[in-house]
Amino acid sequence: MPASLSPATPDDAIPNAATPAPPVPASSRFGPPVRPVPAQAAGQPDVARAAALLADPSRARILKALSDGRALTGAVLAAEAGIGAPTASAHLTRLLDAGLVTVRSSGRNRFYRLSGPEVGHALEALALIAPPLPITSLRESRTTSALRRSRTCYDHLAGRLGVALMGTLLDRGLLTGHDGTHRPATAVRDRSSGYGHDHHYRLTPSGRAALHQLGIDLDALPPRRPLVRYCVDWSEQQHHLAGAAGAALTARLLTLRWLRHGTSPRVVHLTPSGTTGLADWIGLHPPD
């Protein structure tokens, strides 16, 4: 080979070939480059899985039907959700696998209930940010109004009546620790729904005596459950009574037939004898 000639290099193997332009960085074409999302750390809550379970309308209706703390059969839950029994069974299996509900057998029936009040509180928290479904009938309008007036929050009283009960206990000196008002601007751990943590309520001696007068044996309540807790009521944005005392009081009002369950899940109604009884017991006058 003549000395003046040299082997072709890759860049000049084809005479006059255009040199490819360097790739344009993604950031210059479409804005800042997209960073890969890191994998979720082990041990962190699997929020996406729980949200996916709650995203199905039928499963949401099943959980809503159970959110008053009662145990219901699959047939009842199917009717509440407006679906067939086989479909309800499939949904309940998924909820069981996720630990959102539990089941116990009694004879030929299987009774389902929420695995704990936290599930109900999660539903209430979602209700605060979810757009309301359109009300298409007088029955739906009445149910919505009834839920705000008086309902159960898992196993204790909520809504305007629950808040009024808490307020009366505080006004009469039967309960102490705070004034029962939720103040978002100064809240530290309290949210707009669910169990509260910023304040510490306790029954006074006269409060214990008042519950005893109603037939509630505080010494017989579950020792592992806090006696007095409170929830931030999602519809009223005030506190209502929870804990073992709140559950026992609500159960007692139902036993005395001062409260009765409504036809819709969670709705409870104050009876005429309840209106008289609560007024005589602690001077509570129900809200409008």
N, C-alpha and C positions, 0 to 999 in steps of 0.2 A: 504494500500500500504506500503511495507517495507520502512523504513526510508532511506535505502541506495539507493532507486530508486526515481527518480524525474520525473515529467512529461516532455515529449519531447518538446524541443523548436523548432521553425520553422527550425533553421539551422541544427538540428541533428535529425529531424523527420525521415529521410531516412538515415540509416547508410551508411557511405562511399560515400555519394553524393558529387560530385565535386562542390566547391563553384564557382559561376559565376564570371568571370573576370570583373572588372569595365570597363565601356565603354571607348574606346579610344577617346580622344578629337578630334574634327574635325580638329583642327589646326595641330595636329601631323600627320594626315593621308593625308590631302589634302592642306596643307598650312594654312595660317591665316584663322580664321573663317570668314564666310561671314556675314557682318553686315546687318541687315534689312534696306532697303531704306526708309527714312522717307517720309511720305506723303507730297505732294506738299502743300506749305503754301497757304492759301486762299489769293486771290488778286494777286498772281504771274502770269505772262504771261503763257498761256497754249501752250508752244512751241511744244509739241508733237502733239497736235491737228492740229496746222497750218502746221507742217511738213508732217503729214499724208495726208492732203489735197493736198499739193504740190507734193507729191510723185507719184501721179497717172499721167501717161504720157498725157492722154487726158486733164485733168484739167490743167496741166502745159502748154499745147499748147493753151488752151483757155485763160489763164491769159497772156501768151506771146503775143497773138493777141491783147489783150486789153491794153498792156503796153505802147502804144504810146498816151494814153489819149483819144482816140476816143471812141464813143459809137457805138456798133455793135449789130445787131439782132442775135437771136439764130440760124437762118439759116446760117448766115455768119460764126458764131463761130463754128458751126458743120462742115462746109466745111473746115475751117482753121485747125480744130483738126482731120479731116479725120474720123469722126464718124457720125452716123445717128442722125436725129433730136431728137428722143425720148431719146437717150443716152445723148446727149448734154443737154437736158432739165433737166435730173436727176442730171448731174454734176453741172449745173448752180444753181439748187436748193440748193445743198450742199454748194456751194460758197456763195450764198446769206445768208444762215443760219449762216455761219461763219463770215459774215461781210466783206468778201474780195471783193465782187462786189456789185453794186447797180443796180436798174432797174427802168426805167420809161416807161410809155406807151404813144404811139403816134398813134392814130387811132387804127388799128388792129395790129400794131407792138409793140414789147417790145424791148427796147434798153438797153443793158448791158454795164457797164463800171466799171473800178476799183474804189474801194471806196476811194482811195487816192494814192498819189505818193509813199507812204511807201511800198505798195504792190509790185510795180514795182522795187523799190530799193531792196526789199528782194529777188526778182528773180535774180537781177543782182549780189547780194552778193553770192547767191548759185552758180551762173555761174562761180564764181572765184574758187570754190573748187570742182565743179562737173567735172568728166572726160568728154572730148568731145565725142559726138557721131561720129561714123565713117562717113566720107563724101563719099557717094556712087555715086554721079553724079556731072556733071559739074554745074548743076543748084544750088545744095547745096553749092558748092565751091564759086560760084559767090555771093550767098546770104550772106555767112559768110564774104566775103571780103567787100561787100557793107555795112554790119552792122558796120564794123570797120571804114569804110570811113566816113559815115554820117548816123545818125539815130536819132530818137527822144528818149529822156529819159523822159517818161511820156509826158509832153507837151512842152519840150524845146529841143534845138539842142545838140547833143552829137557826139561822135566819133572824128575822126581827124579833121573834119570840125568844130565841136563845140569847140574843144580845140583851133583851129587856130583862130576862131572868138574871143574867150576870150583873147587869147594872143595879137591879134591886138588891141582890146579895151584897154588893159593895155599899150601896146607900144605907142599908140597914146594919152595917157593921158586922155582917156574917162572914164576909170575905175581905181580905186586905192584901195589899201589895202593889196596887196601881189603880188607875181610874177607869180602866177598861177601854181606852181609846187607842187606836193604832195611828201612829204619826210617822208616815214614811220618811219625812225629812230627817228625823232623828233616829230612825230605826237602825240597829246595828246588824242583828242577825234575823230579825223578823222580816218576813216577806208578806205579800198581799194576800196570801192564803196558806193554810196549813198550821201546824204546830208552831207556837211562839216560843222564843227563848230569851228575850230581852228582860223579862220581868218575872218575878217569883211571887205568885199568889199563895196564900195559905188560909185555911179555915180558922176563924177565931173560936174561942170556947163557946160563944153563943151560936156560931155557925154549926159547930158539931152538935150542939143541943137541938138546933132546929132540924137538922137531918135526922137525928134520933127520933124526934117528935113525929116525923113523917114516916117512920118505920124503917129507916136505913141504918144497918149495923156497920159502922165504919171498920170495926175490928175484923169483920168477916170478909172484907174486900181483899182482892189479890195483893199480897205483899210486894210482889215484884213490880207492880205497876205504880207509877207516881200517883199519889192521892189526888193532887190538884195540878192540872195543867190548863193551858188555854190555847185556843186556836184563833187566828185572825180570820174573821168571817168574810168570805170573798164577796158577798153581796152587800154587806153593811159596813165593811172595813172597820169593824170594832171587834172586841174580844168576846168569845163565848166560852163557857165552862167545859173543859174536857177532863181527861184523866179518869181514875177510878171513881172519884166522886161524881163527875159529870155523867159517866155511864150509869152508875147506880141510881142517880136522881132521875134520869130519863126513863130507865126501866121501871122505877117506882111509879112515875107519872102514868106510864102505860098500864101498869098493873091496877092502879086506882081508877083507871079509865078517865083520867083527867086529859089524857092525850089518846088519840086513836090513829092508826095508820090510814093513810089515804089509799086511793086506788092506783095512784102513780108511785113509782119507786121513790123512796126517801121522803115523800110528803107526809106530814103528820098534821092533825087538826086538833085544836083546843076545843074540848067539849064544854057544854054549859056547866057541868059539875066541876070541870077543871078551872073555868073562869072564877067560879065561886071559891073553890078550894085554894087556888093560888092567892087570891085576895085575902082570904082568912089566914093563910099560913104565913106569908111574908109581906102582904100588902102589895102584891104584884097586880098591876092592871095591864092587860094585854095591849100591845100597840094596835093601831088601826090596820 
